Amino acid sequence: MRIFLVYLKQYRLGIGLFFLFCAVFAAAFYLYSLPLGAVLYPAAICLAVGATALLIKARILRKKHRALLEMMQRPAALMEGFPEAVTVDDLDYQAIIEKLRDEQRALENNMNARYTDMLEYYTVWAHQIKTPIASMRLTLQNEDSDAARRASEDLFRIEQYVEMVLMFLRLDADSTDYVIRSYDLDAILKQAVRKFSTQFIYKKLRLSYEGVQTSVVTDEKWLLFVIEQVLSNAVKYTPAGGEITITLESPKTLCIRDTGCGIAPEDLPRIFEKGYTGLNGRADKSASGIGLYLCRRILQNLGHSISAQSEVGKGTVISIDLAQNALEVE
């Protein structure tokens, strides 16, 4: 009904002129004392024919409208097969749409080329920067001083940032290097703990970890990155003398607890958002708000999930549910 009313509104001028012409003829016949039936009878026939034509045209318009609505549900690249152009306006609008689509395709191709170039550049850069980092680490290993230890800590953070860049670049790549199979979770955890051993010693943090003795279906490299990010935050926000605990809860939920500063209640629901740093992040100017976002995205791709519980001044618990897995084992 709404389409029909719109259609009548579109042709209101022609309908109005028809009735105006009928009135003019009726007035002329009346003034010349001619029988009004000579006007009313042809007018009624014309009205019937015109109404029939309007109904047929309205049906065609309705069919055309439905076809256009169906096309609107498709992506712009698949909008093919427009209804046959009947009016000059139809031809003009279709030409405008085609021109806009050509410009969109050209813009997308340009953006894709620029993105590919940027991706290749930063991937090469991330790999190249590892060479001087390794060289600097070998140099610092031969020195035993407070300055060397501080430089080693800074170098460790640089390595983390480089690894974060690589993971960020690979996250939305067309092809990934996932190797999904069953892994010993303890072997993955020990790699992460070993990497942060100097951090624990430097800040005098206690580590409570007795082994979880379970296997999980996942990708070792990507899950290791997630665990390292969680441990990095735990180490960063736990004061000297604090404690970090790694446990496994039923059914397969890996929990990493710390006794750090905790997360404000208003920040807790948003800590996995891209770029969100919260109160703690604003206090720490180096925070990027990318680490936990990457963790959530990676775990989603692996069929896992992540959540957080925290209390200000008492610490934070990051839970990684490794049981939610719908991936096939290689």
C-alpha positions in Angstrom: 0.0 0.0 0.0 2.8 2.4 0.9 4.4 1.9 -2.6 1.1 2.5 -4.3 0.6 5.8 -2.4 4.1 6.9 -3.3 3.3 6.0 -6.9 0.1 8.0 -6.9 2.0 10.9 -5.4 4.6 10.6 -8.2 1.8 11.0 -10.8 -0.4 13.4 -8.9 0.3 16.2 -11.4 -1.0 14.1 -14.4 -4.0 12.9 -12.4 -4.8 16.4 -11.4 -4.6 17.7 -14.9 -6.9 15.0 -16.1 -9.6 16.0 -13.7 -9.0 19.7 -14.5 -9.4 19.0 -18.3 -12.6 17.1 -17.6 -13.9 20.1 -15.5 -13.0 22.5 -18.3 -14.9 20.5 -20.9 -17.9 20.1 -18.5 -17.9 23.9 -17.9 -17.7 24.6 -21.7 -20.5 22.2 -22.5 -22.6 23.7 -19.7 -22.0 27.3 -20.8 -23.0 26.3 -24.4 -26.1 24.4 -23.1 -24.8 21.1 -24.5 -25.6 17.8 -22.9 -23.2 17.0 -20.0 -23.5 13.3 -20.8 -21.3 13.9 -23.9 -18.5 14.9 -21.5 -19.2 12.6 -18.5 -19.5 9.4 -20.6 -16.1 9.8 -22.4 -14.6 11.1 -19.1 -15.7 7.9 -17.3 -14.3 5.7 -20.0 -11.0 7.6 -19.9 -11.0 7.4 -16.1 -11.4 3.6 -16.2 -8.7 3.1 -18.9 -6.4 5.5 -17.0 -7.0 3.7 -13.6 -6.3 0.4 -15.3 -3.1 1.7 -16.8 -2.1 3.1 -13.4 -2.7 -0.2 -11.7 -0.6 -2.1 -14.3 2.2 0.5 -14.0 2.0 0.3 -10.1 2.4 -3.5 -10.3 5.4 -3.1 -12.5 6.8 -0.5 -10.1 6.2 -2.8 -7.2 8.1 -5.6 -8.9 10.9 -3.3 -9.7 11.0 -2.0 -6.1 11.3 -5.6 -4.8 14.2 -6.3 -7.2 16.0 -3.2 -6.0 15.4 -4.1 -2.4 16.9 -7.5 -3.0 19.9 -5.9 -4.7 20.4 -3.7 -1.6 21.1 -6.8 0.5 24.1 -7.7 -1.6 27.6 -6.3 -1.3 28.4 -3.4 -3.7 30.7 -5.6 -5.8 27.8 -8.0 -6.5 25.1 -5.5 -7.4 24.5 -6.7 -10.9 21.4 -7.1 -13.1 19.6 -3.8 -12.5 15.9 -3.8 -13.6 15.5 -2.6 -17.2 15.7 1.1 -17.5 12.4 2.6 -18.7 12.8 6.3 -18.2 15.6 8.7 -18.8 16.0 9.0 -15.0 16.6 5.3 -14.7 19.3 5.4 -17.3 21.0 8.4 -15.6 20.8 6.9 -12.1 22.2 3.6 -13.4 25.1 5.4 -15.1 25.8 7.3 -11.9 25.8 4.1 -9.8 28.1 2.4 -12.3 30.5 5.4 -12.2 30.5 5.3 -8.4 31.2 1.6 -8.4 34.2 2.0 -10.8 35.6 4.7 -8.5 35.0 2.4 -5.4 36.8 -0.5 -7.2 39.8 1.8 -8.1 39.9 3.1 -4.5 39.8 -0.4 -3.0 42.6 -1.6 -5.4 44.7 1.4 -4.4 44.1 0.8 -0.7 44.8 -2.9 -1.0 48.1 -2.2 -2.9 49.1 0.3 -0.2 48.2 -2.1 2.6 50.2 -4.9 1.0 53.2 -2.6 0.6 53.0 -1.5 4.2 52.5 -5.1 5.4 55.5 -6.3 3.5 57.7 -3.4 4.7 56.8 -3.8 8.4 57.2 -7.6 8.2 60.7 -7.2 6.7 61.5 -4.5 9.3 60.4 -6.6 12.2 62.6 -9.5 11.1 65.6 -7.2 10.3 65.4 -5.5 13.7 65.8 -8.8 15.4 69.4 -9.0 14.2 70.7 -5.9 16.1 68.6 -6.9 19.1 70.3 -10.3 19.2 73.7 -8.7 18.9 73.0 -6.3 21.7 71.8 -9.1 23.9 75.0 -11.0 23.3 77.0 -7.9 24.2 75.1 -7.3 27.4 75.4 -11.0 28.5 79.2 -10.4 28.9 78.6 -7.5 31.3 77.5 -7.7 34.9 76.4 -4.3 36.1 73.3 -2.4 37.1 73.4 -0.4 33.8 73.7 -3.7 31.8 70.8 -5.2 33.7 68.6 -2.1 33.1 69.6 -2.2 29.4 68.7 -5.9 29.3 65.3 -5.1 30.7 64.7 -2.4 28.1 65.9 -4.8 25.4 63.5 -7.4 26.6 60.6 -4.9 26.2 61.8 -4.0 22.7 61.7 -7.7 21.8 58.1 -7.9 23.1 57.0 -4.9 21.1 58.6 -6.3 17.9 56.8 -9.6 18.5 53.6 -7.8 19.0 54.0 -6.0 15.7 54.6 -9.3 13.9 51.5 -10.8 15.5 49.4 -7.8 14.7 50.4 -7.9 11.0 49.8 -11.7 10.8 46.4 -11.5 12.6 44.4 -10.5 9.5 46.6 -11.9 6.9 44.9 -13.9 4.1 46.9 -17.0 5.1 48.0 -17.9 8.6 50.7 -20.3 9.9 48.4 -22.0 12.5 49.5 -25.6 13.3 46.6 -27.0 15.2 47.3 -30.2 17.2 47.5 -31.5 20.7 50.2 -29.8 22.8 51.5 -30.3 26.3 50.3 -27.1 28.1 53.2 -27.4 30.7 55.7 -27.2 27.9 54.2 -24.0 26.6 54.0 -22.5 30.1 57.6 -23.3 30.9 58.7 -21.5 27.8 56.8 -18.4 28.9 58.0 -18.6 32.5 61.6 -19.1 31.4 61.4 -16.0 29.2 60.3 -13.9 32.2 62.7 -15.5 34.7 65.0 -12.4 34.9 61.9 -10.2 35.3 60.9 -12.3 38.3 64.4 -12.1 39.8 64.8 -8.4 39.2 61.5 -7.4 40.8 61.7 -10.2 43.5 58.4 -11.7 42.5 57.3 -15.1 43.8 56.0 -17.5 41.2 53.6 -20.2 42.2 53.5 -22.8 39.5 53.5 -26.6 40.1 52.5 -27.8 36.6 49.1 -28.4 35.2 49.7 -31.8 33.6 47.3 -31.5 30.7 47.2 -31.2 26.9 45.3 -28.8 24.8 44.3 -28.6 21.1 45.7 -25.3 19.9 48.6 -23.6 18.1 51.7 -23.5 20.2 53.3 -20.3 18.9 50.1 -18.2 19.1 49.0 -19.5 22.5 52.5 -18.9 23.8 52.3 -15.3 22.6 49.0 -14.9 24.5 50.4 -16.3 27.7 53.5 -14.1 27.4 51.3 -11.0 27.1 49.3 -11.9 30.1 52.5 -12.6 32.1 54.0 -9.4 30.9 51.0 -7.4 32.3 51.1 -9.4 35.5 54.9 -8.6 36.0 54.4 -5.0 35.0 51.6 -4.2 37.4 52.7 -6.3 40.3 54.9 -4.4 42.8 58.2 -5.8 44.0 57.7 -8.7 46.5 54.4 -9.7 45.0 53.2 -13.1 43.8 52.1 -14.5 40.4 50.2 -17.8 40.4 49.5 -20.1 37.5 46.8 -22.8 38.0 44.4 -24.9 35.9 40.7 -24.9 36.8 38.1 -27.3 35.6 37.5 -28.1 32.8 40.5 -26.5 31.1 40.7 -22.9 32.2 44.2 -21.6 32.6 44.2 -18.9 35.4 47.1 -16.4 35.8 46.7 -14.5 39.1 48.8 -11.6 40.3 48.8 -9.4 43.5 49.2 -6.2 41.6 47.3 -2.9 41.6 44.1 -4.4 40.0 41.8 -2.9 37.4 39.2 -0.3 38.1 35.6 -1.6 37.8 34.7 0.9 35.1 37.7 -0.2 33.0 37.3 -4.0 33.5 34.6 -4.5 30.7 36.7 -2.7 28.2 40.3 -4.0 28.7 40.1 -6.3 25.6 39.0 -3.4 23.3 41.5 -2.2 20.7 43.5 0.8 22.0 41.8 1.0 25.4 44.3 1.6 28.2 42.2 2.5 31.2 43.4 4.1 34.4 46.5 2.0 34.7 47.4 2.5 31.1 47.1 6.3 31.4 49.4 6.2 34.4 51.9 4.1 32.4 52.6 6.3 29.3 54.1 3.3 27.4 50.8 1.4 27.4 49.3 0.9 23.9 46.1 -0.9 24.6 46.9 -3.5 22.0 48.2 -6.5 24.0 45.0 -7.8 25.5 43.1 -6.9 22.3 45.5 -9.2 20.3 45.0 -11.9 23.0 41.3 -11.9 22.6 41.5 -11.9 18.8 44.0 -14.7 18.7 42.1 -16.9 21.2 38.9 -16.4 19.2 40.7 -17.6 16.1 42.0 -20.6 18.0 38.5 -21.5 19.4 39.3 -20.3 23.0 38.1 -17.4 25.1 39.6 -15.0 27.6 38.1 -13.2 30.6 39.3 -11.1 33.5 38.3 -10.6 37.2 40.0 -7.9 39.3 39.8 -5.9 42.5 41.6 -2.7 43.0 44.5 -3.0 45.3 44.3 -6.8 45.5 45.2 -8.1 42.0 43.8 -9.5 38.8 42.9 -13.0 37.5 43.1 -13.6 33.7 41.2 -16.8 32.7 41.9 -18.5 29.4 39.3 -21.1 28.6 41.1 -23.7 26.5 38.2 -26.2 26.6 36.1 -24.2 24.1 37.7 -25.6 21.0 36.0 -26.5 17.8 39.1 -26.9 15.7 40.3 -30.0 13.9 43.5 -31.6 15.1 46.2 -32.0 12.4 
